[in-house]
């Protein structure tokens, strides 16, 4: 780092002699101040706080104001105050730095830190904008009303954390002309307008809450990475020709759709929770959560669908949509891996599995985790077996090669489903069955399972707790 203009180099240390040696080790001598300015700035930067760095101005004239030359500064505060102490400090530093401004957490519930004035926050943001920071982290955790967000024309990276701000708005004109990376947690009304003002934005990570039910449109010619976390879920239209990585997370609230146009997309993740009993099958099974993501296997891209399903037998629920209808609404549904976590409560789940497998018969891998509740069990009058008619259903799974099942209890209906799976998947190469901890290998169901494995041993490789 270059010395400030107007500063003179410190005098050279005296050479040789006993007297010079005694002076070097004099207990009252300031040996640090004589270091080159670049090293002094390094010492100040290691303090990690603009407040602590500024306090060194009291050491001597050599240190006075030196902290303002730092190219990376961190300011912390407990409240946004009208006395503008932080703005005064900001006015002393040079433009173009990496700036981190954040509010400290407080444990005092009676402190007025809980609320801040929108005018004061806007004034602070304008003071930051005058510095034209190259990189900015701005974090305020208090509640405040409408505040205008400057465009920070020179900033290439912005991290904005305003989770309790209400109605953050953009200025009437202006662009984030240099912005390449943007991370936001904010209550924001018009995300579309923001993106349209970022012509060079490559990476966007946004978590926002919006009170209106209006749709969100994201159109950009420069975006390559996009992560959206929204509550409640909105109808989202995405048109990003250069997009390579997309993440969507949401707390579910009502119906929503995503329209995605991204021909260069490589990595994909979509995850949301559903309201209980909103999506299900036969009024007996309910979808709890859904996740879809890209996986890589041997350099091949695979799209995986993960479903967590709960038993709803005996509750008498009404399903708004079936699993097939919910999956059809996904922006991508050509998944080749299906992973199911099912809490069975002792009920026959084969009809549910057949319904799910028929949604996309070209899957290549099936992963099934069975979770049984010790507190509940199927009654003698339960219709979950559907009179056993599912055992005679025909299904073709021509691409299924790999099956893994955990929590297998070897009940008759489970063994029958496994036998049906063998008959439906001629290309099956590997199957791994892990028995439930409550199952003994000497049970009758395990004996039948062993016979099925022996009959199909020529066709697939088996991994199981049983000795075949």
C-alpha positions in Angstrom: 0.0 0.0 0.0 1.4 3.4 -1.0 2.2 6.0 1.8 0.0 9.0 2.1 1.1 12.1 0.2 2.8 14.6 2.5 4.2 12.1 4.9 7.9 11.9 5.4 9.8 8.8 6.0 10.9 8.1 9.6 14.6 9.0 10.4 17.1 6.2 9.9 18.0 4.2 13.0 21.5 5.1 14.4 24.2 2.7 13.4 26.6 0.9 15.7 27.9 1.7 19.2 26.8 0.8 22.7 24.8 4.0 23.0 22.6 3.1 20.0 22.0 -0.4 21.4 20.8 1.0 24.7 18.4 3.4 22.8 16.9 0.6 20.8 15.9 -1.2 24.0 14.8 1.8 26.0 11.6 0.8 27.7 9.8 4.1 26.9 10.6 4.1 23.1 7.8 3.7 20.5 9.4 1.1 18.2 6.2 0.4 16.2 5.6 3.9 14.9 8.8 3.9 13.0 7.7 1.1 10.8 6.8 1.8 7.1 3.2 3.0 6.6 2.3 -0.2 4.7 3.1 -2.3 7.8 1.2 0.1 10.1 -1.9 -0.2 7.8 -1.5 -4.0 8.0 -1.5 -3.7 11.8 -4.7 -1.5 11.8 -6.4 -3.9 9.4 -5.8 -6.8 11.7 -7.8 -5.0 14.5 -11.0 -5.9 12.5 -12.9 -2.8 13.6 -13.0 0.7 12.3 -13.7 1.9 15.9 -10.5 0.2 17.3 -8.5 1.4 14.3 -9.6 5.0 14.8 -8.6 4.9 18.5 -5.0 4.5 17.5 -5.0 8.2 16.4 -4.4 9.0 20.1 -1.1 7.2 20.1 0.9 9.9 18.4 0.9 12.2 15.4 2.3 9.4 13.3 -0.9 7.4 13.8 -3.4 10.3 13.6 -5.9 9.7 10.9 -3.9 6.8 9.5 -7.0 4.5 9.8 -8.8 6.5 7.1 -6.4 5.0 4.6 -7.5 1.5 5.1 -9.1 -0.1 2.0 -11.3 -2.4 4.0 -13.3 -1.1 7.0 -15.8 -2.7 9.4 -18.2 -0.4 11.3 -20.5 -1.7 14.0 -23.2 0.0 16.0 -26.1 -0.8 18.3 -28.7 1.8 17.1 -29.3 4.0 14.1 -29.2 7.4 15.8 -30.1 10.9 14.7 -26.7 12.3 15.9 -25.1 10.7 12.8 -21.9 9.7 14.5 -21.5 6.9 12.0 -22.0 9.2 9.1 -19.3 11.6 10.5 -16.9 8.7 10.6 -17.7 7.6 7.1 -17.0 11.1 5.8 -13.4 10.8 6.9 -12.5 7.7 4.8 -11.5 7.5 1.2 -13.9 6.3 -1.6 -13.6 2.9 -3.3 -13.0 0.7 -0.3 -14.5 -2.6 0.9 -17.1 -1.5 3.5 -18.8 -3.6 6.1 -21.5 -1.9 8.2 -23.5 -4.0 10.6 -25.7 -3.7 13.7 -24.6 -5.5 16.8 -27.0 -7.8 18.6 -28.5 -6.6 21.8 -30.0 -8.6 24.7 -31.8 -5.5 26.2 -35.4 -5.8 25.2 -36.1 -2.2 26.4 -33.4 -0.7 24.2 -34.8 1.5 21.4 -32.6 -0.6 19.1 -35.7 -2.5 18.1 -37.0 0.3 15.9 -35.2 2.8 13.7 -36.4 5.7 11.5 -36.6 5.2 7.8 -35.2 8.7 7.3 -32.1 7.9 9.4 -31.5 4.7 7.6 -31.9 6.4 4.2 -29.5 9.1 5.3 -27.0 6.4 6.3 -27.4 4.7 3.0 -26.7 7.9 1.2 -23.6 8.5 3.2 -22.4 5.0 2.2 -23.2 5.8 -1.4 -21.1 8.9 -1.4 -18.1 6.7 -0.6 -18.7 4.8 -3.8 -17.6 1.5 -2.2 -16.2 -1.3 -4.4 -17.7 -3.9 -2.1 -20.5 -3.4 0.5 -22.0 -5.4 3.3 -24.9 -3.6 5.0 -26.8 -5.3 7.8 -29.5 -3.8 10.0 -31.7 -6.1 12.0 -34.2 -3.4 13.3 -37.6 -2.5 12.1 -38.0 0.6 10.0 -40.4 1.8 7.4 -39.9 2.9 3.8 -36.3 3.5 2.9 -34.7 4.3 -0.5 -31.9 2.1 -1.7 -29.2 4.0 -3.6 -27.7 2.4 -6.7 -24.1 2.3 -5.5 -22.7 2.8 -9.0 -19.2 1.6 -8.4 -20.0 -1.5 -6.2 -19.2 -4.8 -7.8 -20.5 -6.8 -4.8 -23.3 -6.0 -2.4 -24.6 -8.0 0.6 -27.8 -6.4 1.9 -29.4 -7.7 5.1 -32.6 -5.8 6.0 -35.1 -8.5 7.1 -37.4 -6.2 9.0 -37.4 -3.2 6.7 -40.8 -2.4 5.2 -41.2 -1.3 1.6 -37.6 -0.8 0.5 -37.8 1.2 -2.7 -35.5 2.1 -5.6 -34.7 5.6 -6.6 -36.7 7.0 -9.6 -33.7 6.7 -11.9 -30.2 5.1 -11.9 -28.5 1.7 -12.4 -26.3 -0.6 -10.4 -23.8 -0.1 -13.2 -20.9 -2.2 -11.9 -22.8 -4.8 -9.8 -21.8 -8.4 -10.5 -22.8 -10.1 -7.3 -25.9 -9.3 -5.1 -27.0 -11.0 -1.9 -30.2 -9.7 -0.3 -32.5 -10.5 2.6 -35.2 -7.9 2.3 -38.9 -7.1 2.3 -39.0 -6.1 -1.3 -41.9 -5.2 -3.6 -40.4 -5.0 -7.1 -37.6 -7.5 -7.6 -38.1 -7.3 -11.4 -37.3 -3.6 -11.5 -34.2 -4.2 -9.4 -32.8 -6.8 -11.8 -33.6 -4.7 -14.8 -31.2 -2.0 -13.3 -28.3 -4.5 -13.0 -26.9 -4.9 -16.6 -23.8 -6.8 -15.5 -25.2 -9.0 -12.7 -23.8 -12.5 -12.7 -24.8 -13.9 -9.4 -28.0 -13.2 -7.4 -29.1 -14.7 -4.1 -32.3 -13.2 -2.7 -34.5 -14.1 0.2 -37.6 -11.9 0.5 -41.1 -11.6 1.9 -43.8 -10.0 0.0 -47.4 -9.2 1.1 -48.9 -9.1 -2.4 -49.9 -12.2 -4.4 -48.5 -10.7 -7.6 -46.2 -12.7 -9.7 -42.4 -12.2 -9.9 -40.6 -11.8 -13.2 -36.9 -12.3 -13.5 -35.4 -11.5 -16.9 -31.7 -11.0 -17.4 -29.2 -11.4 -20.2 -26.2 -11.6 -17.8 -27.3 -13.8 -14.8 -25.4 -17.1 -14.5 -26.3 -18.1 -10.9 -29.7 -17.5 -9.3 -31.0 -18.5 -5.8 -34.5 -17.4 -4.7 -36.0 -18.0 -1.3 -39.5 -16.5 -1.1 -42.3 -16.5 1.5 -45.1 -16.9 0.6 -44.5 -18.7 -2.7 -45.3 -16.7 -5.8 -45.9 -17.4 -9.4 -42.4 -16.9 -10.9 -41.4 -16.3 -14.5 -37.7 -16.7 -15.2 -36.2 -15.9 -18.6 -32.4 -16.1 -18.2 -30.6 -17.4 -21.3 -27.1 -17.6 -19.6 -28.3 -19.2 -16.4 -26.2 -22.2 -15.3 -27.3 -22.7 -11.7 -30.8 -22.2 -10.2 -31.9 -22.7 -6.6 -35.5 -22.2 -5.4 -36.6 -22.5 -1.8 -40.0 -21.6 -0.3 -42.3 -22.0 2.6 -45.4 -23.2 0.8 -48.6 -21.1 0.9 -51.3 -22.0 -1.7 -50.7 -22.8 -5.3 -47.8 -21.3 -7.3 -46.1 -22.0 -10.6 -42.6 -21.5 -11.9 -42.0 -20.9 -15.6 -38.3 -21.4 -16.4 -36.5 -20.6 -19.6 -32.8 -21.3 -19.1 -31.4 -23.4 -22.0 -27.8 -23.5 -20.5 -29.0 -24.7 -17.0 -26.6 -27.2 -15.4 -27.4 -27.4 -11.7 -30.9 -27.2 -10.4 -32.4 -27.3 -6.9 -36.1 -26.8 -5.9 -37.4 -27.4 -2.4 -40.6 -26.4 -0.6 -42.9 -27.6 2.1 -46.6 -28.1 1.6 -49.5 -27.5 3.9 -50.6 -30.7 5.6 -53.1 -32.6 3.5 -52.8 -30.3 0.5 -51.3 -32.9 -1.9 -52.0 -36.6 -1.5 -53.2 -39.9 -2.9 -56.5 -41.7 -2.2 -57.1 -39.5 0.9 -54.7 -41.9 2.7 -51.3 -40.4 2.0 -50.2 -36.8 2.3 -47.1 -35.0 0.9 -45.1 -33.2 3.5 -42.2 -31.9 1.5 -40.7 -32.0 -2.0 -37.2 -31.4 -3.3 -35.8 -31.7 -6.8 -32.1 -31.3 -7.6 -29.4 -32.1 -10.1 -27.0 -34.9 -9.2 -23.9 -36.0 -11.0 -23.0 -39.6 -11.4 -20.0 -40.7 -13.5 -20.1 -37.4 -15.3 -23.7 -37.8 -16.2 -26.3 -35.3 -15.0 -29.3 -36.8 -13.2 -32.4 -35.0 -12.0 -33.6 -36.4 -8.7 -37.0 -36.0 -7.1 -37.3 -36.4 -3.3 -40.7 -36.8 -1.6 -41.5 -37.1 2.1 -44.9 -38.7 2.5 -47.0 -39.3 5.7 -49.8 -41.7 6.3 -53.2 -40.0 6.7 -55.3 -43.2 7.1 -58.4 -42.8 9.2 -58.2 -39.0 9.2 -60.7 -38.5 6.4 -58.8 -35.8 4.5 -59.6 -34.3 1.1 -56.7 -33.9 -1.3 -56.6 -30.7 -3.4 -54.2 -32.3 -5.8 -52.7 -35.7 -6.5 -49.0 -36.4 -6.5 -49.1 -36.7 -10.3 -50.8 -33.2 -10.6 -48.2 -31.7 -8.2 -45.2 -33.1 -10.1 -46.7 -32.0 -13.4 -46.5 -28.4 -12.2 -42.8 -28.5 -11.6 -40.7 -26.5 -14.1 -38.5 -29.7 -14.7 -40.0 -33.1 -14.3 -37.8 -35.4 -16.4 -36.3 -36.9 -13.2 -34.4 -40.2 -13.4 -33.9 -40.8 -9.6 -36.9 -41.1 -7.3 -36.2 -41.0 -3.5 -39.2 -41.6 -1.2 -39.3 -41.3 2.6 -42.6 -42.8 3.7 -44.0 -42.9 7.2 -46.2 -46.0 6.8 -47.8 -46.4 10.3 -48.0 -50.1 9.4 -50.2 -49.6 6.3 -49.9 -51.2 2.9 -48.0 -48.7 0.8 -47.8 -50.6 -2.5 -50.8 -48.8 -4.2 -49.1 -45.5 -3.4 -45.8 -46.7 -4.9 -47.4 -47.9 -8.1 -49.2 -44.5 -8.4 -45.8 -42.7 -8.0 -43.9 -45.1 -10.4 -46.5 -44.6 -13.1 -46.0 -40.9 -13.1 -42.6 -41.4 -14.7 -41.8 -45.0 -15.7 -38.4 -44.2 -17.2 -36.7 -43.7 -13.8 -33.2 -45.4 -13.5 -32.9 -45.4 -9.7 -35.4 -45.9 -6.8 -34.5 -45.2 -3.2 -37.1 -46.0 -0.6 -36.9 -45.3 3.1 -39.7 -46.8 5.2 -40.5 -45.2 8.6 -42.9 -47.1 10.8 -44.5 -45.7 13.9 -44.6 -47.9 17.0 -47.6 -46.1 18.3 -49.9 -46.9 15.4 -50.7 -49.9 13.4 -53.1 -50.9 10.6 -56.5 -52.1 11.8 -58.3 -55.2 10.5 -60.9 -53.0 8.9 -58.4 -50.7 7.0 -58.8 -50.6 3.2 -55.2 -49.7 2.5 -54.6 -53.1 0.8 -57.4 -52.3 -1.8 -58.5 -55.9 -1.7 -55.0 -56.9 -3.0 -56.0 -55.9 -6.5 -52.7 -54.0 -6.9 -50.8 -57.3 -7.0 -52.3 -58.0 -10.5 -51.5 -54.6 -11.9 -49.0 -54.5 -14.8 -46.3 -51.8 -14.9 -43.2 -51.4 -17.1 -40.0 -49.9 -15.8 -37.7 -50.5 -18.7 -34.9 -48.2 -17.4 -34.8 -49.1 -13.7 -31.3 -50.5 -12.9 -30.8 -49.7 -9.2 -33.1 -50.1 -6.1 -32.3 -49.4 -2.5 -34.8 -50.0 0.3 -34.3 -49.2 4.0 -36.5 -50.2 6.9 -37.9 -53.3 5.1 -40.1 -55.3 7.5 -40.6 -58.3 5.2 -44.4 -58.2 5.7 -46.4 -60.1 3.1 -47.4 -57.0 1.1 -43.8 -55.7 1.1 -42.4 -59.0 -0.2 -45.2 -59.1 -2.8 -44.4 -55.5 -4.0 -40.7 -56.5 -4.3 -41.7 -59.5 -6.4 -43.8 -57.2 -8.6 -40.8 -54.9 -9.0 -38.6 -57.7 -10.3 -41.2 -58.6 -12.9 -41.5 -55.0 -14.0 -37.8 -54.1 -14.3 -36.0 -56.3 -16.8 -32.8 -54.2 -16.7 -32.5 -54.3 -12.9 -28.8 -54.8 -12.0 -28.5 -54.0 -8.3 -30.9 -54.1 -5.3 -30.0 -53.4 -1.7 -32.6 -54.3 0.9 -31.9 -53.3 4.6 -34.2 -54.9 7.1 -35.9 -53.0 9.9 -34.3 -53.5 13.3 -37.5 -55.3 14.6 -37.2 -58.0 11.9 -35.6 -61.4 12.5 -34.0 -63.2 9.5 -35.8 -66.3 10.6 -39.3 -64.8 10.0 -41.5 -66.3 7.3 -41.4 -63.1 5.2 -37.6 -63.2 5.2 -37.7 -66.8 4.0 -39.9 -65.8 1.1 -37.6 -62.8 0.4 -34.6 -65.2 0.3 -36.4 -67.4 -2.2 -37.2 -64.4 -4.5 -33.5 -63.4 -4.4 -32.4 -66.9 -5.3 -34.8 -67.1 -8.2 -33.6 -63.8 -9.6 -29.9 -64.1 -8.8 -28.9 -64.5 -12.5 -30.5 -61.1 -13.2 -29.2 -58.7 -10.5 -26.6 -58.2 -7.8 -28.1 -58.3 -4.3 -27.0 -56.6 -1.1 -29.2 -57.5 2.0 -29.0 -58.4 5.6 -30.1 -61.9 4.7 -27.7 -64.7 3.8 -28.9 -65.8 0.3 
